[in-house]
Every structure is written in structure tokens, then in C-alpha cells.
Amino acid sequence: MPDLILHDIEPDLLDRVRRLADTRGCSLEASLLDLLQQGLACARQRDNSLDDFDARVLREAIAALESVPSDSGFALIGRTASTLPAVDAEGPDQTIAPAWMQH
């Protein structure tokens, strides 16, 4: 494995890495490598692009949610007054809009 040399590391940052290494019972180098791998994994998760599998699963989940029937209960969760379908008067009012917006 190639060597990596870091220059001008802030003392507080180096101290935090040393304390982490001590807590984990491993070397400073092993902790730095682990932190680098974790950071790269987080950066990949923040990437907004989805691979083909994730994009397909998301499309299927959205399609399933869109097929929830418009009833006076479950289908109203998370909807605002402007997007609500007509609701029969038999069920309880479950809108999330303030009272002044309902009429």
C-alpha cells in the first residue's frame, strides 16, 4: 500500500484522531485510514445520483404510494388543504391545514 504523508494538520484535529485511536485500541494510522474510508462513504451517500437499482426501487415505491386510495383517513396523511380530494362528511376531519384555510 502506498504511503500518504499529511502536512500542517491542526493540533486539535490530530488530538481528536489520537483520542479516537486510543478509544478504539488501534494505531493512529489505522484510525486515519478508517476515518478516510468513512468520509468517502458519507460523500458517496450525499451524491444525489442513484444507480440503476436504487432508481428503480424508488420509482416502484413512488408508484405504490400513488396507488393509495383517496379515503378519509390514511390517504390524507401529509397532504395540505390545497391538494386534498373531496372528503365525505362521515369521517373525521384529518387535514393538517389551519382552520382559517379550510373554508
C-alpha positions in Angstrom: 0.0 0.0 0.0 1.4 3.4 -0.9 2.3 5.8 1.9 0.4 9.0 2.5 2.0 12.0 4.3 -0.1 14.7 5.7 1.4 18.1 6.4 0.2 21.0 8.5 -2.5 19.1 10.4 -4.2 21.3 13.0 -3.2 20.2 16.5 -6.8 19.9 17.7 -7.7 17.6 14.8 -4.7 15.4 15.4 -5.6 15.2 19.1 -9.1 14.1 18.2 -7.8 11.4 15.9 -5.3 10.2 18.6 -8.1 10.1 21.2 -10.3 8.1 18.8 -7.4 5.7 18.2 -6.9 5.2 21.9 -10.6 4.6 22.4 -10.7 2.0 19.7 -7.4 0.4 20.8 -5.8 0.8 17.4 -2.9 2.7 15.9 -3.1 6.3 14.7 -2.6 5.1 11.1 -5.4 2.6 11.3 -7.8 5.2 12.7 -6.8 7.7 10.0 -7.5 5.1 7.3 -10.8 4.1 8.9 -11.8 7.8 9.1 -10.9 8.4 5.5 -12.9 5.4 4.4 -15.9 6.5 6.4 -15.6 10.0 5.0 -15.6 8.7 1.4 -18.6 6.5 2.2 -20.5 9.6 3.5 -19.5 11.6 0.5 -20.9 8.9 -1.8 -24.2 8.9 0.1 -24.5 12.6 -0.3 -24.2 12.3 -4.0 -27.7 12.9 -5.5 -27.2 10.4 -8.3 -28.7 7.0 -7.9 -27.5 3.8 -9.5 -30.0 1.9 -11.7 -31.1 -0.4 -8.9 -31.8 2.4 -6.5 -33.6 4.5 -9.1 -35.9 1.5 -10.0 -36.7 0.8 -6.3 -37.5 4.5 -5.8 -39.8 4.6 -8.9 -41.6 1.4 -7.6 -42.0 2.9 -4.1 -43.4 6.1 -5.5 -45.8 4.2 -7.8 -47.0 2.2 -4.8 -47.6 5.3 -2.7 -49.5 6.9 -5.6 -51.9 4.0 -5.6 -53.1 4.6 -2.0 -56.8 5.3 -2.3 -58.2 8.7 -1.5 -60.2 7.9 1.6 -61.0 10.0 4.7 -58.1 8.6 6.7 -54.7 7.2 5.6 -54.5 8.9 2.2 -54.7 12.3 3.8 -51.5 12.0 5.8 -49.1 14.7 4.8 -51.4 16.5 2.4 -52.2 20.1 2.6 -55.7 21.6 2.2 -55.0 22.7 -1.4 -54.2 19.2 -2.5 -56.9 17.3 -0.7 -59.6 15.5 -2.6 -63.2 15.9 -1.7 -63.8 14.2 1.6 -67.2 12.7 2.7 -68.7 14.3 5.8 -68.9 10.9 7.6 -65.3 10.7 8.6 -63.3 12.9 10.9 -61.5 15.9 9.6 -57.9 14.9 9.4 -56.5 17.8 7.4 -53.3 19.5 8.5 -54.3 22.9 7.3 -55.1 25.6 9.8 -58.8 26.2 10.4 -58.8 29.6 8.6 -57.6 27.9 5.4 -60.4 25.2 5.4 -63.2 27.4 4.3 
